[in-house]
Amino acid sequence: VIGNPQQAAESASRSTSYEDIGGLRPQLQRIREMIELPLRYPEVFEQLGIDAPKGVLLHGPPGCGKTLIARAIAHETEANFYSISGPEIIHKFYGESEAHLRKIFEEAARKGPSIIFLDEIDAIAPRRENTVGEVEKRVVAQLLALMDGLAKRQQLIVIAATNLPNLLDPALLRPGRFDREIAIPIPDRIGREEILSVHSRGMPLSADVDMRHLAAITHGFVGADLEALCR
Ligand code: ATP
């Protein structure tokens, strides 16, 4: 969802909750500690004299639930949710990419607790030693400036997602930027069973459907595959 900031802001209420996520318990736990606490209780960080994290990087194969987690956290913390897609910001907003990014950050900062979700961040911030276009360079510079400019007490957290963490410009991973990384793995058997039960919730199933068996024989399926299977 992208366009002007108003369009990019999604009401978190019609999105996902933690119950919609199968598996990924330890990952969710870590992310909640990193994000919920500073968004909900910024005064705790202030009292302790610790800087709350500004950026969290989620990485892992496609369809494993990165977007899902970001949405669920925004919903559960009642934060505004802004979603930006890396490729879109480069191509669709060509010529006004940086301005667009700035607008979203400004709006999110103004509106109180907010999460900005930057999907496919590798598209805008590839390693600079690889051949990079001028637009990408300027967008990375703008993103870095915006993140460095986030005031300590601002209730704004940026969650970025990528399938290709090794291709990211290391400048993005420095302290004060995306300095927390969480790997979102392909689900194991137990995770798959949970995901199957999330997506078959409310489906009338015949007695011979055995989710446990399905989970056991779907090695390598990610959340998106299991959702398709249920459908
Ligand atoms: P991409 O890198 O392609 O953006 P992603 O990791 O962000 O992938 P999502 O968009 O979060 O993947 O997942 C796609 C869909 O697959 C979700 O809408 C959700 O329905 C389902 N899904 C993925 N992982 C899970 C999970 N752990 N539990 C329940 N559903 C899941």
py3Dmol code that shows the C-alpha trace and the ligand (Angstrom):
import py3Dmol

protein = """\
ATOM      1  CA  VAL A   1       0.000   0.000   0.000  1.00  0.00           C
ATOM      2  CA  ILE A   2       1.665   3.123  -1.109  1.00  0.00           C
ATOM      3  CA  GLY A   3       0.881   6.513  -2.506  1.00  0.00           C
ATOM      4  CA  ASN A   4       0.646   9.648  -0.437  1.00  0.00           C
ATOM      5  CA  PRO A   5       1.269   9.140   3.263  1.00  0.00           C
ATOM      6  CA  GLN A   6      -2.443   9.061   3.981  1.00  0.00           C
ATOM      7  CA  GLN A   7      -2.824   6.118   1.682  1.00  0.00           C
ATOM      8  CA  ALA A   8       0.273   4.459   3.045  1.00  0.00           C
ATOM      9  CA  ALA A   9      -1.059   4.608   6.572  1.00  0.00           C
ATOM     10  CA  GLU A  10      -3.158   1.576   7.178  1.00  0.00           C
ATOM     11  CA  SER A  11      -5.562   1.209   9.963  1.00  0.00           C
ATOM     12  CA  ALA A  12      -3.966  -1.441  12.082  1.00  0.00           C
ATOM     13  CA  SER A  13      -7.359  -2.593  13.251  1.00  0.00           C
ATOM     14  CA  ARG A  14      -8.243  -4.540  10.154  1.00  0.00           C
ATOM     15  CA  SER A  15      -4.938  -6.340  10.161  1.00  0.00           C
ATOM     16  CA  THR A  16      -3.367  -9.270  11.793  1.00  0.00           C
ATOM     17  CA  SER A  17      -2.953 -10.339  15.405  1.00  0.00           C
ATOM     18  CA  TYR A  18      -0.476 -12.667  17.105  1.00  0.00           C
ATOM     19  CA  GLU A  19      -2.989 -15.505  16.819  1.00  0.00           C
ATOM     20  CA  ASP A  20      -2.585 -15.398  13.061  1.00  0.00           C
ATOM     21  CA  ILE A  21       1.080 -16.344  13.264  1.00  0.00           C
ATOM     22  CA  GLY A  22       1.972 -20.023  13.374  1.00  0.00           C
ATOM     23  CA  GLY A  23       5.310 -21.087  14.877  1.00  0.00           C
ATOM     24  CA  LEU A  24       8.010 -18.401  15.180  1.00  0.00           C
ATOM     25  CA  ARG A  25       7.481 -18.178  18.932  1.00  0.00           C
ATOM     26  CA  PRO A  26      11.059 -17.269  19.944  1.00  0.00           C
ATOM     27  CA  GLN A  27      11.341 -14.774  17.085  1.00  0.00           C
ATOM     28  CA  LEU A  28       8.076 -13.132  18.036  1.00  0.00           C
ATOM     29  CA  GLN A  29       9.161 -12.968  21.655  1.00  0.00           C
ATOM     30  CA  ARG A  30      12.374 -11.153  20.723  1.00  0.00           C
ATOM     31  CA  ILE A  31      10.642  -8.745  18.396  1.00  0.00           C
ATOM     32  CA  ARG A  32       8.017  -7.929  20.969  1.00  0.00           C
ATOM     33  CA  GLU A  33      10.682  -7.096  23.512  1.00  0.00           C
ATOM     34  CA  MET A  34      12.444  -4.859  21.029  1.00  0.00           C
ATOM     35  CA  ILE A  35       9.408  -3.093  19.689  1.00  0.00           C
ATOM     36  CA  GLU A  36       6.449  -3.279  22.046  1.00  0.00           C
ATOM     37  CA  LEU A  37       8.329  -2.043  25.058  1.00  0.00           C
ATOM     38  CA  PRO A  38       9.695   1.159  23.523  1.00  0.00           C
ATOM     39  CA  LEU A  39       6.433   1.925  21.727  1.00  0.00           C
ATOM     40  CA  ARG A  40       4.270   1.375  24.767  1.00  0.00           C
ATOM     41  CA  TYR A  41       6.478   2.484  27.608  1.00  0.00           C
ATOM     42  CA  PRO A  42       9.009   4.981  26.254  1.00  0.00           C
ATOM     43  CA  GLU A  43       9.425   6.388  29.768  1.00  0.00           C
ATOM     44  CA  VAL A  44      11.054   3.145  30.918  1.00  0.00           C
ATOM     45  CA  PHE A  45      13.871   3.634  28.453  1.00  0.00           C
ATOM     46  CA  GLU A  46      14.204   7.230  29.461  1.00  0.00           C
ATOM     47  CA  GLN A  47      14.470   6.360  33.154  1.00  0.00           C
ATOM     48  CA  LEU A  48      17.068   3.705  32.493  1.00  0.00           C
ATOM     49  CA  GLY A  49      18.995   5.975  30.180  1.00  0.00           C
ATOM     50  CA  ILE A  50      18.946   3.429  27.361  1.00  0.00           C
ATOM     51  CA  ASP A  51      18.284   4.258  23.748  1.00  0.00           C
ATOM     52  CA  ALA A  52      15.320   2.391  22.362  1.00  0.00           C
ATOM     53  CA  PRO A  53      16.026   0.584  19.095  1.00  0.00           C
ATOM     54  CA  LYS A  54      15.132   2.526  15.959  1.00  0.00           C
ATOM     55  CA  GLY A  55      15.447  -0.179  13.372  1.00  0.00           C
ATOM     56  CA  VAL A  56      14.958  -3.931  13.248  1.00  0.00           C
ATOM     57  CA  LEU A  57      15.919  -6.048  10.262  1.00  0.00           C
ATOM     58  CA  LEU A  58      13.952  -9.211   9.547  1.00  0.00           C
ATOM     59  CA  HIS A  59      15.521 -11.581   7.102  1.00  0.00           C
ATOM     60  CA  GLY A  60      14.630 -14.964   5.733  1.00  0.00           C
ATOM     61  CA  PRO A  61      13.179 -16.721   2.706  1.00  0.00           C
ATOM     62  CA  PRO A  62      10.053 -15.327   1.027  1.00  0.00           C
ATOM     63  CA  GLY A  63       6.664 -16.283   2.438  1.00  0.00           C
ATOM     64  CA  CYS A  64       7.864 -17.101   5.965  1.00  0.00           C
ATOM     65  CA  GLY A  65       5.908 -14.343   7.671  1.00  0.00           C
ATOM     66  CA  LYS A  66       8.031 -11.183   7.811  1.00  0.00           C
ATOM     67  CA  THR A  67       5.235  -8.920   6.647  1.00  0.00           C
ATOM     68  CA  LEU A  68       2.797 -10.822   8.819  1.00  0.00           C
ATOM     69  CA  ILE A  69       4.869 -10.195  11.957  1.00  0.00           C
ATOM     70  CA  ALA A  70       5.256  -6.481  11.242  1.00  0.00           C
ATOM     71  CA  ARG A  71       1.513  -6.109  10.747  1.00  0.00           C
ATOM     72  CA  ALA A  72       0.668  -8.101  13.851  1.00  0.00           C
ATOM     73  CA  ILE A  73       2.975  -5.988  16.006  1.00  0.00           C
ATOM     74  CA  ALA A  74       1.505  -2.752  14.677  1.00  0.00           C
ATOM     75  CA  HIS A  75      -1.973  -4.049  15.375  1.00  0.00           C
ATOM     76  CA  GLU A  76      -1.225  -5.338  18.862  1.00  0.00           C
ATOM     77  CA  THR A  77       0.589  -2.178  19.926  1.00  0.00           C
ATOM     78  CA  GLU A  78      -2.081  -0.010  18.312  1.00  0.00           C
ATOM     79  CA  ALA A  79       0.605   1.781  16.365  1.00  0.00           C
ATOM     80  CA  ASN A  80       0.071   3.352  12.968  1.00  0.00           C
ATOM     81  CA  PHE A  81       1.410   1.131  10.248  1.00  0.00           C
ATOM     82  CA  TYR A  82       3.133   2.505   7.154  1.00  0.00           C
ATOM     83  CA  SER A  83       4.214   0.065   4.523  1.00  0.00           C
ATOM     84  CA  ILE A  84       6.788   0.984   1.904  1.00  0.00           C
ATOM     85  CA  SER A  85       8.055  -1.364  -0.770  1.00  0.00           C
ATOM     86  CA  GLY A  86      11.687  -0.976  -1.791  1.00  0.00           C
ATOM     87  CA  PRO A  87      11.258  -1.573  -5.531  1.00  0.00           C
ATOM     88  CA  GLU A  88       8.224   0.690  -5.644  1.00  0.00           C
ATOM     89  CA  ILE A  89      10.019   3.585  -4.052  1.00  0.00           C
ATOM     90  CA  ILE A  90      12.740   3.369  -6.686  1.00  0.00           C
ATOM     91  CA  HIS A  91      10.588   2.785  -9.741  1.00  0.00           C
ATOM     92  CA  LYS A  92       7.101   4.047  -9.137  1.00  0.00           C
ATOM     93  CA  PHE A  93       8.270   7.233  -7.439  1.00  0.00           C
ATOM     94  CA  TYR A  94      11.226   7.772  -9.724  1.00  0.00           C
ATOM     95  CA  GLY A  95      12.302  11.394  -9.460  1.00  0.00           C
ATOM     96  CA  GLU A  96      10.585  11.880  -6.124  1.00  0.00           C
ATOM     97  CA  SER A  97      11.821   8.813  -4.261  1.00  0.00           C
ATOM     98  CA  GLU A  98      13.571  10.709  -1.483  1.00  0.00           C
ATOM     99  CA  ALA A  99      10.763  13.198  -1.054  1.00  0.00           C
ATOM    100  CA  HIS A 100       8.306  10.346  -0.779  1.00  0.00           C
ATOM    101  CA  LEU A 101      10.392   8.643   1.900  1.00  0.00           C
ATOM    102  CA  ARG A 102      10.707  11.912   3.811  1.00  0.00           C
ATOM    103  CA  LYS A 103       6.986  12.508   3.682  1.00  0.00           C
ATOM    104  CA  ILE A 104       6.220   9.117   5.182  1.00  0.00           C
ATOM    105  CA  PHE A 105       8.753   9.551   7.991  1.00  0.00           C
ATOM    106  CA  GLU A 106       7.408  13.018   8.787  1.00  0.00           C
ATOM    107  CA  GLU A 107       3.843  11.856   8.881  1.00  0.00           C
ATOM    108  CA  ALA A 108       4.672   8.790  10.983  1.00  0.00           C
ATOM    109  CA  ALA A 109       6.644  10.865  13.486  1.00  0.00           C
ATOM    110  CA  ARG A 110       3.826  13.354  13.791  1.00  0.00           C
ATOM    111  CA  LYS A 111       1.110  10.763  14.315  1.00  0.00           C
ATOM    112  CA  GLY A 112       2.513   9.231  17.492  1.00  0.00           C
ATOM    113  CA  PRO A 113       3.385   5.555  17.946  1.00  0.00           C
ATOM    114  CA  SER A 114       4.151   4.328  14.448  1.00  0.00           C
ATOM    115  CA  ILE A 115       5.843   1.482  12.689  1.00  0.00           C
ATOM    116  CA  ILE A 116       7.285   1.972   9.230  1.00  0.00           C
ATOM    117  CA  PHE A 117       7.676  -1.307   7.388  1.00  0.00           C
ATOM    118  CA  LEU A 118      10.225  -1.253   4.599  1.00  0.00           C
ATOM    119  CA  ASP A 119       9.747  -4.383   2.523  1.00  0.00           C
ATOM    120  CA  GLU A 120      12.508  -5.607   0.182  1.00  0.00           C
ATOM    121  CA  ILE A 121      14.951  -3.078   1.527  1.00  0.00           C
ATOM    122  CA  ASP A 122      17.694  -4.730  -0.578  1.00  0.00           C
ATOM    123  CA  ALA A 123      16.151  -3.035  -3.611  1.00  0.00           C
ATOM    124  CA  ILE A 124      16.951   0.414  -2.290  1.00  0.00           C
ATOM    125  CA  ALA A 125      20.043  -0.282  -0.254  1.00  0.00           C
ATOM    126  CA  PRO A 126      22.336  -2.711  -2.036  1.00  0.00           C
ATOM    127  CA  ARG A 127      26.026  -2.769  -1.144  1.00  0.00           C
ATOM    128  CA  ARG A 128      27.619   0.281  -2.635  1.00  0.00           C
ATOM    129  CA  GLU A 129      30.493  -1.667  -4.122  1.00  0.00           C
ATOM    130  CA  ASN A 130      28.036  -3.417  -6.426  1.00  0.00           C
ATOM    131  CA  THR A 131      27.078  -1.207  -9.296  1.00  0.00           C
ATOM    132  CA  VAL A 132      24.329   0.969  -7.954  1.00  0.00           C
ATOM    133  CA  GLY A 133      22.264   3.579  -9.729  1.00  0.00           C
ATOM    134  CA  GLU A 134      22.200   7.212  -8.693  1.00  0.00           C
ATOM    135  CA  VAL A 135      18.634   6.965  -7.417  1.00  0.00           C
ATOM    136  CA  GLU A 136      19.482   4.081  -5.100  1.00  0.00           C
ATOM    137  CA  LYS A 137      22.483   5.961  -3.740  1.00  0.00           C
ATOM    138  CA  ARG A 138      20.414   9.022  -2.993  1.00  0.00           C
ATOM    139  CA  VAL A 139      17.624   6.982  -1.432  1.00  0.00           C
ATOM    140  CA  VAL A 140      20.057   5.163   0.890  1.00  0.00           C
ATOM    141  CA  ALA A 141      21.591   8.479   1.900  1.00  0.00           C
ATOM    142  CA  GLN A 142      18.126   9.848   2.601  1.00  0.00           C
ATOM    143  CA  LEU A 143      17.110   6.783   4.586  1.00  0.00           C
ATOM    144  CA  LEU A 144      20.274   6.961   6.690  1.00  0.00           C
ATOM    145  CA  ALA A 145      19.719  10.644   7.342  1.00  0.00           C
ATOM    146  CA  LEU A 146      16.120  10.039   8.359  1.00  0.00           C
ATOM    147  CA  MET A 147      17.075   7.233  10.721  1.00  0.00           C
ATOM    148  CA  ASP A 148      19.903   9.212  12.271  1.00  0.00           C
ATOM    149  CA  GLY A 149      17.518  12.097  12.706  1.00  0.00           C
ATOM    150  CA  LEU A 150      14.969  10.120  14.697  1.00  0.00           C
ATOM    151  CA  ALA A 151      14.890  11.667  18.128  1.00  0.00           C
ATOM    152  CA  LYS A 152      15.413   9.295  21.036  1.00  0.00           C
ATOM    153  CA  ARG A 153      11.992   9.824  22.421  1.00  0.00           C
ATOM    154  CA  GLN A 154      10.136   9.560  19.166  1.00  0.00           C
ATOM    155  CA  GLN A 155       7.789   6.613  19.164  1.00  0.00           C
ATOM    156  CA  LEU A 156       8.732   5.485  15.712  1.00  0.00           C
ATOM    157  CA  ILE A 157      10.355   2.202  14.778  1.00  0.00           C
ATOM    158  CA  VAL A 158      11.416   1.084  11.347  1.00  0.00           C
ATOM    159  CA  ILE A 159      11.135  -2.616  10.518  1.00  0.00           C
ATOM    160  CA  ALA A 160      12.911  -3.630   7.343  1.00  0.00           C
ATOM    161  CA  ALA A 161      12.602  -6.964   5.588  1.00  0.00           C
ATOM    162  CA  THR A 162      14.830  -8.690   3.086  1.00  0.00           C
ATOM    163  CA  ASN A 163      15.486 -12.104   1.590  1.00  0.00           C
ATOM    164  CA  LEU A 164      19.075 -11.111   0.886  1.00  0.00           C
ATOM    165  CA  PRO A 165      20.696  -9.697   4.043  1.00  0.00           C
ATOM    166  CA  ASN A 166      24.201 -10.186   2.664  1.00  0.00           C
ATOM    167  CA  LEU A 167      23.531  -7.788  -0.155  1.00  0.00           C
ATOM    168  CA  LEU A 168      22.708  -4.868   2.123  1.00  0.00           C
ATOM    169  CA  ASP A 169      24.842  -1.803   2.413  1.00  0.00           C
ATOM    170  CA  PRO A 170      26.695  -2.308   5.731  1.00  0.00           C
ATOM    171  CA  ALA A 171      26.177   1.362   6.584  1.00  0.00           C
ATOM    172  CA  LEU A 172      22.545   0.470   7.235  1.00  0.00           C
ATOM    173  CA  LEU A 173      23.439  -2.043   9.916  1.00  0.00           C
ATOM    174  CA  ARG A 174      25.437   0.330  12.100  1.00  0.00           C
ATOM    175  CA  PRO A 175      24.370   1.120  15.662  1.00  0.00           C
ATOM    176  CA  GLY A 176      21.418   3.466  15.766  1.00  0.00           C
ATOM    177  CA  ARG A 177      20.160   2.200  12.430  1.00  0.00           C
ATOM    178  CA  PHE A 178      19.109  -1.388  11.737  1.00  0.00           C
ATOM    179  CA  ASP A 179      21.215  -2.694  14.580  1.00  0.00           C
ATOM    180  CA  ARG A 180      18.901  -5.570  15.559  1.00  0.00           C
ATOM    181  CA  GLU A 181      18.598  -8.509  13.229  1.00  0.00           C
ATOM    182  CA  ILE A 182      16.176 -11.364  13.470  1.00  0.00           C
ATOM    183  CA  ALA A 183      16.183 -14.366  11.181  1.00  0.00           C
ATOM    184  CA  ILE A 184      12.735 -15.633  10.225  1.00  0.00           C
ATOM    185  CA  PRO A 185      13.308 -19.259   9.312  1.00  0.00           C
ATOM    186  CA  ILE A 186      11.408 -21.801   7.262  1.00  0.00           C
ATOM    187  CA  PRO A 187       9.025 -23.554   9.674  1.00  0.00           C
ATOM    188  CA  ASP A 188       9.790 -26.995  11.123  1.00  0.00           C
ATOM    189  CA  ARG A 189       7.164 -29.717  11.556  1.00  0.00           C
ATOM    190  CA  ILE A 190       5.634 -28.196  14.646  1.00  0.00           C
ATOM    191  CA  GLY A 191       5.611 -24.747  13.093  1.00  0.00           C
ATOM    192  CA  ARG A 192       3.945 -26.172   9.992  1.00  0.00           C
ATOM    193  CA  GLU A 193       1.250 -27.814  12.070  1.00  0.00           C
ATOM    194  CA  GLU A 194       0.541 -24.517  13.800  1.00  0.00           C
ATOM    195  CA  ILE A 195       0.423 -22.629  10.527  1.00  0.00           C
ATOM    196  CA  LEU A 196      -1.940 -25.229   9.054  1.00  0.00           C
ATOM    197  CA  SER A 197      -4.229 -24.844  12.021  1.00  0.00           C
ATOM    198  CA  VAL A 198      -4.158 -21.033  11.710  1.00  0.00           C
ATOM    199  CA  HIS A 199      -5.178 -21.192   8.072  1.00  0.00           C
ATOM    200  CA  SER A 200      -7.760 -23.929   8.428  1.00  0.00           C
ATOM    201  CA  ARG A 201      -9.414 -22.163  11.341  1.00  0.00           C
ATOM    202  CA  GLY A 202     -13.110 -22.015  10.532  1.00  0.00           C
ATOM    203  CA  MET A 203     -12.810 -24.377   7.569  1.00  0.00           C
ATOM    204  CA  PRO A 204     -15.152 -27.353   7.678  1.00  0.00           C
ATOM    205  CA  LEU A 205     -12.809 -30.340   7.480  1.00  0.00           C
ATOM    206  CA  SER A 206     -13.775 -33.926   6.861  1.00  0.00           C
ATOM    207  CA  ALA A 207     -12.801 -36.420   9.520  1.00  0.00           C
ATOM    208  CA  ASP A 208      -9.945 -37.918   7.531  1.00  0.00           C
ATOM    209  CA  VAL A 209      -7.978 -34.662   7.276  1.00  0.00           C
ATOM    210  CA  ASP A 210      -4.983 -35.187   9.518  1.00  0.00           C
ATOM    211  CA  MET A 211      -3.074 -31.928  10.023  1.00  0.00           C
ATOM    212  CA  ARG A 212      -0.342 -33.719  11.872  1.00  0.00           C
ATOM    213  CA  HIS A 213       0.297 -35.957   8.902  1.00  0.00           C
ATOM    214  CA  LEU A 214       0.152 -33.016   6.491  1.00  0.00           C
ATOM    215  CA  ALA A 215       2.677 -31.168   8.639  1.00  0.00           C
ATOM    216  CA  ALA A 216       4.950 -34.204   8.593  1.00  0.00           C
ATOM    217  CA  ILE A 217       4.991 -34.533   4.802  1.00  0.00           C
ATOM    218  CA  THR A 218       5.325 -30.867   3.847  1.00  0.00           C
ATOM    219  CA  HIS A 219       9.009 -30.424   4.575  1.00  0.00           C
ATOM    220  CA  GLY A 220      10.252 -27.210   2.966  1.00  0.00           C
ATOM    221  CA  PHE A 221       6.837 -25.568   2.758  1.00  0.00           C
ATOM    222  CA  VAL A 222       6.799 -21.986   4.006  1.00  0.00           C
ATOM    223  CA  GLY A 223       3.788 -20.227   5.530  1.00  0.00           C
ATOM    224  CA  ALA A 224       2.589 -18.948   2.172  1.00  0.00           C
ATOM    225  CA  ASP A 225       2.712 -22.501   0.714  1.00  0.00           C
ATOM    226  CA  LEU A 226       0.764 -23.914   3.652  1.00  0.00           C
ATOM    227  CA  GLU A 227      -1.823 -21.185   3.303  1.00  0.00           C
ATOM    228  CA  ALA A 228      -2.207 -22.114  -0.363  1.00  0.00           C
ATOM    229  CA  LEU A 229      -2.488 -25.777   0.563  1.00  0.00           C
ATOM    230  CA  CYS A 230      -5.326 -25.023   2.969  1.00  0.00           C
ATOM    231  CA  ARG A 231      -7.088 -22.954   0.384  1.00  0.00           C
TER     232      ARG A 231
END
"""
ligand_1 = """\
31
ATP
P 8.190 -11.786 1.208
O 9.651 -11.857 1.461
O 7.757 -12.450 -0.051
O 7.580 -10.430 1.431
P 7.208 -12.534 3.803
O 8.166 -13.295 4.632
O 6.980 -11.106 4.108
O 7.545 -12.756 2.296
P 4.444 -12.818 4.330
O 3.934 -11.828 3.340
O 4.438 -12.423 5.738
O 5.859 -13.309 3.895
O 3.656 -14.187 4.183
C 2.806 -14.455 3.105
C 1.550 -15.126 3.607
O 1.862 -16.433 4.068
C 0.941 -14.401 4.772
O -0.058 -13.518 4.369
C 0.400 -15.497 5.647
O -0.943 -15.732 5.345
C 1.195 -16.728 5.272
N 2.190 -17.022 6.316
C 3.528 -16.911 6.222
N 4.152 -17.276 7.346
C 3.168 -17.605 8.215
C 3.154 -18.044 9.582
N 4.282 -18.235 10.284
N 1.960 -18.274 10.155
C 0.807 -18.100 9.473
N 0.760 -17.679 8.192
C 1.909 -17.443 7.560
"""
view = py3Dmol.view(width=600, height=400)
view.addModel(protein, "pdb")
view.setStyle({"model": 0}, {"cartoon": {"style": "trace"}})
view.addModel(ligand_1, "xyz")
view.setStyle({"model": 1}, {"stick": {}})
view.zoomTo()
view.show()
